[in-house]
Amino acid sequence: MKTKHPAPLSMTSLAAAGMAALALLMAGCSSSGGGSGANPKPSGGGADTPVTPPPPAAAQTTPTAKATEGVGNTVVSAGNAVSEIGKSIQDAPLPLLPTDARKGAGGVVVNAGEAVGALGAGVRDGLGQMGSVDNPLGVTVSSSGNVVREVGDAVVNGGALVQGLGTEKLAPLAPLTTPVGGLVAKVGTVVQGGGDKLQTVLADGAVAQVTNSLSKVIVPLTSKVTDGTQTLGATTRLGGPADGLLYKVGNTVATGGSMLSQTQAPVVAPLGGVVTEAGKTVAAVGVLVNGNGQGGDGNALGGLLGSLPLVKPGSGDGGAVSGGAPGPVGALLAPVTGLVGGIKSGVGGSVGGAGGGDSKPQLPILGGLLH
């Protein structure tokens, strides 16, 4: 019996087999995630992340909204200052006052500050964003639920304060303070729940429809009023100088607030934030009378007075007049403008020559206002 031997492979068959193996190898590399195709999958094997366009930019807030936002920030800072004072009370070693009572008293003040801050946040995030949110009035109104909840927290801490008055050296008072404090705490809990429900009611349903309708009236109305005040400022040529004066005064106040914050004093430092935000608000108010934003010349007060029609005699163009007697208003206000000019030159810093002239006194806050 003869043994059959396999026929030898031809060169064509070997080449075909080699090409097939190479194709399988390339396919395996491409599917392993390490390939560099046009849209390779991540190494984790997950689905491709779809490419989506970036979200559209938010609409710009109205000038009135900018001023309102500043008011809201100022109120928030006031609330933060009150809360900081409450924390100081909690940490202060007060004689004859038990620790639990001190913690409760400080908690009442802290929560009171948070209630004020919640009110300011509602103004800032609602009416302070007119033009960029759909229902700014609704946001502000619904935030009152947060205010009520914070008030409830303060009442709960009030209960803790009353209960704490019956501890340590004042333990004989416990039969009276414990039930009364517990009752107060229960009232606070009810108020807390009422705040949550109030926020839900005000944010949805019929109330939201009413606030939405009112927002559609308020926003255009405030824009029309602002257009009118800006037009008046441009017509009388008082808008730019008034804006510049407000900007400088606001920045000066804000600088003073920053200096207060840096003192690190227990009661004074927290007030620095309030002063700073108030200054920023004053600086932003000028846009209501000047459509071009912050402006004015180097001496904002002089520019404002110089724009008055009676400051300079004659000259219907209102430009600077060389020589001649000042008008009635100019003569009346000459002592004030002269004082401002003198103080401004006094806060200019060292302006002597290279030879080292006399150094003039430095008044950083006043200098920021007048330069």
C-alpha positions as CSV (number, residue, x, y, z in Angstrom):
1,M,0.0,0.0,0.0
2,K,1.4,3.3,-1.1
3,T,1.5,6.3,1.2
4,K,0.1,9.4,-0.3
5,H,2.2,12.6,0.2
6,P,0.5,16.0,0.1
7,A,1.2,17.9,-3.0
8,P,3.7,20.7,-2.5
9,L,2.2,24.2,-2.2
10,S,2.6,26.5,-5.1
11,M,4.1,30.0,-4.9
12,T,0.7,31.5,-5.6
13,S,-0.9,29.7,-2.7
14,L,1.9,30.8,-0.3
15,A,1.5,34.4,-1.4
16,A,-2.3,34.3,-1.0
17,A,-1.9,32.9,2.5
18,G,0.6,35.5,3.4
19,M,-1.7,38.3,2.3
20,A,-4.6,36.9,4.2
21,A,-2.5,36.7,7.4
22,L,-1.3,40.3,7.0
23,A,-4.9,41.5,6.5
24,L,-6.0,39.7,9.7
25,L,-3.1,41.3,11.7
26,M,-3.9,44.8,10.5
27,A,-7.6,44.3,11.3
28,G,-6.6,43.2,14.8
29,C,-4.4,46.3,15.4
30,S,-7.1,48.6,14.1
31,S,-9.8,47.2,16.5
32,S,-7.5,47.2,19.6
33,G,-8.0,51.0,20.2
34,G,-4.4,51.9,19.5
35,G,-5.0,52.7,15.9
36,S,-4.9,56.3,14.5
37,G,-8.0,56.3,12.4
38,A,-10.1,59.4,11.7
39,N,-12.3,58.7,14.8
40,P,-10.6,56.2,17.0
41,K,-12.4,54.9,20.0
42,P,-11.0,55.5,23.5
43,S,-8.9,52.8,25.0
44,G,-11.7,51.9,27.4
45,G,-13.8,50.6,24.5
46,G,-16.6,53.0,25.2
47,A,-18.8,54.7,22.6
48,D,-17.6,57.7,20.7
49,T,-18.4,61.0,22.4
50,P,-20.6,63.0,20.0
51,V,-19.3,66.4,19.1
52,T,-21.8,69.1,20.1
53,P,-21.6,72.8,19.5
54,P,-20.8,75.0,22.6
55,P,-23.8,76.5,24.4
56,P,-24.9,79.9,23.2
57,A,-23.5,82.9,25.2
58,A,-25.9,84.3,27.8
59,A,-27.6,87.5,27.0
60,Q,-26.2,90.6,28.5
61,T,-27.9,92.0,31.6
62,T,-29.5,95.4,31.5
63,P,-27.9,98.5,33.1
64,T,-30.6,98.5,35.8
65,A,-29.9,94.9,36.5
66,K,-26.2,95.7,37.0
67,A,-27.1,98.2,39.6
68,T,-29.6,95.8,41.2
69,E,-27.0,93.1,41.3
70,G,-24.7,95.4,43.2
71,V,-27.4,96.0,45.8
72,G,-27.9,92.3,46.1
73,N,-24.2,91.7,46.6
74,T,-24.1,94.4,49.2
75,V,-26.9,92.7,51.1
76,V,-25.2,89.4,50.9
77,S,-22.0,90.9,52.3
78,A,-24.0,92.4,55.1
79,G,-25.4,89.0,55.9
80,N,-21.9,87.5,55.9
81,A,-20.8,90.2,58.3
82,V,-23.6,89.4,60.7
83,S,-22.8,85.7,60.5
84,E,-19.1,86.4,61.2
85,I,-20.2,88.3,64.3
86,G,-22.3,85.3,65.4
87,K,-19.3,83.0,65.0
88,S,-17.2,85.3,67.1
89,I,-19.9,85.1,69.8
90,Q,-19.8,81.3,69.7
91,D,-16.0,81.4,70.2
92,A,-15.9,84.2,72.8
93,P,-15.4,83.1,76.4
94,L,-18.4,84.9,78.0
95,P,-18.4,84.8,81.8
96,L,-21.4,83.2,83.6
97,L,-22.9,82.1,80.3
98,P,-22.9,78.3,79.8
99,T,-21.2,76.9,76.7
100,D,-24.4,75.6,75.2
101,A,-26.2,78.9,75.7
102,R,-23.2,80.7,74.1
103,K,-23.3,78.4,71.1
104,G,-27.1,78.9,70.8
105,A,-26.8,82.6,71.0
106,G,-24.1,82.7,68.3
107,G,-26.1,80.3,66.2
108,V,-29.1,82.7,66.3
109,V,-26.9,85.5,65.0
110,V,-25.3,83.3,62.4
111,N,-28.7,82.2,61.0
112,A,-29.9,85.8,61.1
113,G,-27.0,86.7,58.9
114,E,-27.7,83.8,56.6
115,A,-31.3,84.9,56.2
116,V,-30.1,88.4,55.2
117,G,-27.7,86.8,52.8
118,A,-30.4,84.6,51.3
119,L,-32.5,87.8,50.7
120,G,-29.6,89.5,49.0
121,A,-28.9,86.4,46.9
122,G,-32.4,86.3,45.7
123,V,-32.2,89.9,44.5
124,R,-28.8,89.3,42.9
125,D,-29.7,86.1,41.1
126,G,-33.1,87.3,40.0
127,L,-33.7,91.0,39.4
128,G,-30.0,91.4,39.2
129,Q,-29.9,89.3,36.1
130,M,-32.7,91.0,34.1
131,G,-32.1,90.5,30.4
132,S,-30.2,87.2,30.9
133,V,-32.8,85.0,32.6
134,D,-36.4,84.3,31.6
135,N,-38.2,85.1,34.9
136,P,-36.0,87.3,37.1
137,L,-38.9,88.3,39.3
138,G,-39.8,84.7,39.9
139,V,-36.3,83.9,41.0
140,T,-36.3,86.7,43.5
141,V,-39.8,85.9,44.8
142,S,-39.1,82.2,45.2
143,S,-35.9,82.9,47.1
144,S,-38.1,84.1,50.0
145,G,-38.5,80.5,50.9
146,N,-34.8,80.3,51.7
147,V,-35.2,83.4,53.9
148,V,-38.0,81.8,55.8
149,R,-36.0,78.6,56.3
150,E,-33.0,80.5,57.6
151,V,-35.4,82.2,60.1
152,G,-36.5,78.8,61.2
153,D,-32.9,77.8,61.8
154,A,-32.5,80.9,63.9
155,V,-35.5,79.9,66.0
156,V,-34.2,76.4,66.5
157,N,-30.9,77.9,67.7
158,G,-33.0,80.1,70.0
159,G,-34.4,77.0,71.6
160,A,-30.9,75.7,72.1
161,L,-30.0,79.0,73.7
162,V,-32.9,78.7,76.2
163,Q,-32.1,75.1,77.0
164,G,-28.5,76.0,77.5
165,L,-29.4,78.5,80.1
166,G,-30.2,75.6,82.4
167,T,-26.8,74.0,82.2
168,E,-23.5,74.2,84.2
169,K,-23.7,76.8,86.9
170,L,-27.3,77.6,85.9
171,A,-28.5,74.0,86.2
172,P,-31.1,74.9,88.8
173,L,-33.0,76.7,86.0
174,A,-33.2,73.5,84.0
175,P,-36.8,72.5,85.0
176,L,-37.9,75.8,83.4
177,T,-35.5,76.3,80.5
178,T,-35.6,72.7,79.2
179,P,-39.4,72.5,78.3
180,V,-39.5,76.1,77.1
181,G,-36.4,75.7,74.9
182,G,-37.8,72.5,73.5
183,L,-41.0,74.2,72.6
184,V,-39.1,77.0,70.8
185,A,-37.1,74.5,68.9
186,K,-40.3,72.8,67.7
187,V,-41.6,76.1,66.5
188,G,-38.4,76.6,64.6
189,T,-38.7,73.2,62.9
190,V,-42.2,74.1,61.8
191,V,-40.9,77.4,60.3
192,Q,-38.2,75.5,58.5
193,G,-40.7,73.2,56.8
194,G,-42.8,76.2,55.9
195,G,-39.9,77.8,54.2
196,D,-39.3,74.7,52.0
197,K,-43.0,74.5,51.1
198,L,-43.2,78.2,50.4
199,Q,-40.3,78.0,48.0
200,T,-42.0,75.1,46.1
201,V,-45.2,77.0,45.9
202,L,-43.6,80.2,44.7
203,A,-41.4,78.5,42.1
204,D,-44.1,76.5,40.4
205,G,-47.7,76.8,39.3
206,A,-49.9,79.9,39.2
207,V,-47.4,82.1,41.1
208,A,-44.7,81.3,38.6
209,Q,-47.0,82.2,35.8
210,V,-47.8,85.6,37.4
211,T,-44.2,86.4,38.1
212,N,-43.3,85.4,34.5
213,S,-45.9,87.8,33.1
214,L,-44.7,90.6,35.4
215,S,-41.1,90.0,34.4
216,K,-42.0,90.5,30.7
217,V,-43.4,93.9,31.7
218,I,-40.7,94.9,34.2
219,V,-37.7,94.2,32.1
220,P,-38.7,96.3,29.0
221,L,-40.0,99.0,31.3
222,T,-36.7,99.4,33.2
223,S,-34.8,99.4,29.9
224,K,-37.0,102.2,28.5
225,V,-36.4,104.2,31.7
226,T,-32.7,103.7,31.5
227,D,-32.7,104.7,27.8
228,G,-34.5,107.9,28.9
229,T,-32.0,108.7,31.7
230,Q,-29.0,108.0,29.4
231,T,-30.5,110.3,26.7
232,L,-31.0,113.0,29.3
233,G,-27.4,112.6,30.5
234,A,-26.2,112.9,26.9
235,T,-28.4,115.9,26.1
236,T,-27.4,117.9,29.2
237,R,-23.8,116.6,29.0
238,L,-24.0,115.7,32.6
239,G,-24.0,112.0,32.1
240,G,-20.3,111.5,31.5
241,P,-19.1,113.7,34.4
242,A,-21.7,112.2,36.8
243,D,-20.7,108.7,35.7
244,G,-17.0,109.6,36.3
245,L,-17.7,111.1,39.7
246,L,-19.7,108.0,40.8
247,Y,-17.1,105.7,39.5
248,K,-14.3,107.4,41.4
249,V,-16.4,107.7,44.6
250,G,-17.4,104.1,44.4
251,N,-13.8,102.9,43.8
252,T,-12.6,105.0,46.7
253,V,-15.3,103.5,49.0
254,A,-14.4,100.1,47.8
255,T,-10.7,100.7,48.6
256,G,-11.7,101.8,52.1
257,G,-13.6,98.6,52.5
258,S,-10.6,96.5,51.4
259,M,-8.5,98.3,54.0
260,L,-11.1,97.5,56.7
261,S,-11.1,93.8,55.7
262,Q,-7.3,93.7,56.0
263,T,-7.4,94.8,59.7
264,Q,-8.4,91.3,60.8
265,A,-10.3,92.9,63.7
266,P,-13.2,90.7,65.0
267,V,-16.0,93.1,64.3
268,V,-14.5,95.7,62.0
269,A,-13.1,93.3,59.4
270,P,-16.4,91.7,58.4
271,L,-17.8,95.1,57.7
272,G,-15.1,95.7,55.1
273,G,-16.9,93.4,52.6
274,V,-20.1,95.5,53.0
275,V,-18.3,98.7,52.4
276,T,-16.5,97.2,49.4
277,E,-19.7,96.0,47.7
278,A,-21.4,99.3,48.4
279,G,-18.6,101.1,46.7
280,K,-18.8,98.8,43.7
281,T,-22.6,99.5,43.5
282,V,-22.0,103.2,43.6
283,A,-19.4,102.9,40.8
284,A,-21.9,100.9,38.7
285,V,-24.8,103.3,39.1
286,G,-23.3,105.8,36.7
287,V,-24.2,103.6,33.7
288,L,-27.8,104.7,34.3
289,V,-27.0,108.2,33.1
290,N,-24.1,107.5,30.8
291,G,-24.6,104.9,28.0
292,N,-20.9,104.6,27.3
293,G,-20.1,103.4,30.8
294,Q,-17.5,104.8,33.1
295,G,-16.1,108.0,31.9
296,G,-15.4,111.5,32.9
297,D,-12.2,113.6,33.0
298,G,-9.4,113.6,35.6
299,N,-11.4,115.9,38.0
300,A,-14.9,114.4,38.0
301,L,-16.3,117.1,40.2
302,G,-14.9,119.9,38.1
303,G,-16.2,118.2,35.0
304,L,-19.6,117.9,36.4
305,L,-19.7,121.5,37.5
306,G,-18.2,122.6,34.2
307,S,-21.1,121.0,32.3
308,L,-23.7,123.2,34.1
309,P,-24.9,125.9,31.7
310,L,-24.5,128.7,34.3
311,V,-20.9,127.9,35.2
312,K,-19.5,129.9,32.3
313,P,-21.0,133.0,30.9
314,G,-22.1,133.4,27.3
315,S,-20.6,130.9,25.0
316,G,-23.5,128.8,23.7
317,D,-21.2,125.9,22.8
318,G,-20.5,125.2,26.5
319,G,-16.8,124.7,25.8
320,A,-14.0,125.9,28.0
321,V,-13.7,129.7,28.1
322,S,-10.4,131.4,28.6
323,G,-10.5,134.4,30.9
324,G,-13.6,136.3,31.8
325,A,-15.6,136.4,35.0
326,P,-17.2,133.1,36.0
327,G,-21.0,132.7,35.9
328,P,-23.2,132.9,38.9
329,V,-22.9,129.2,39.8
330,G,-19.2,129.2,39.1
331,A,-18.7,132.1,41.5
332,L,-20.8,130.5,44.1
333,L,-18.9,127.2,43.9
334,A,-15.5,128.7,43.4
335,P,-14.4,127.9,47.0
336,V,-15.4,124.2,46.6
337,T,-13.7,123.8,43.2
338,G,-10.7,125.6,44.5
339,L,-10.5,123.3,47.5
340,V,-10.8,120.3,45.3
341,G,-8.1,121.5,43.1
342,G,-5.8,122.2,46.0
343,I,-6.4,118.8,47.6
344,K,-5.9,117.1,44.2
345,S,-2.5,118.7,43.8
346,G,-1.7,117.7,47.4
347,V,-2.3,114.0,46.8
348,G,-0.4,113.9,43.6
349,G,2.6,112.2,45.3
350,S,6.2,113.2,44.9
351,V,6.3,115.4,41.8
352,G,9.6,117.1,42.4
353,G,12.4,117.0,39.8
354,A,15.3,114.6,39.7
355,G,17.1,116.8,42.2
356,G,14.7,115.6,44.9
357,G,12.1,118.3,45.5
358,D,9.8,118.3,48.5
359,S,7.5,115.3,48.8
360,K,3.8,116.1,49.0
361,P,1.6,114.3,51.5
362,Q,0.1,111.0,50.4
363,L,-3.6,110.4,50.9
364,P,-4.4,107.2,49.0
365,I,-8.1,107.1,49.4
366,L,-8.8,110.7,48.7
367,G,-6.2,110.6,45.9
368,G,-8.1,107.8,44.3
369,L,-11.2,109.9,44.3
370,L,-9.6,113.0,42.8
371,H,-7.2,111.6,40.3
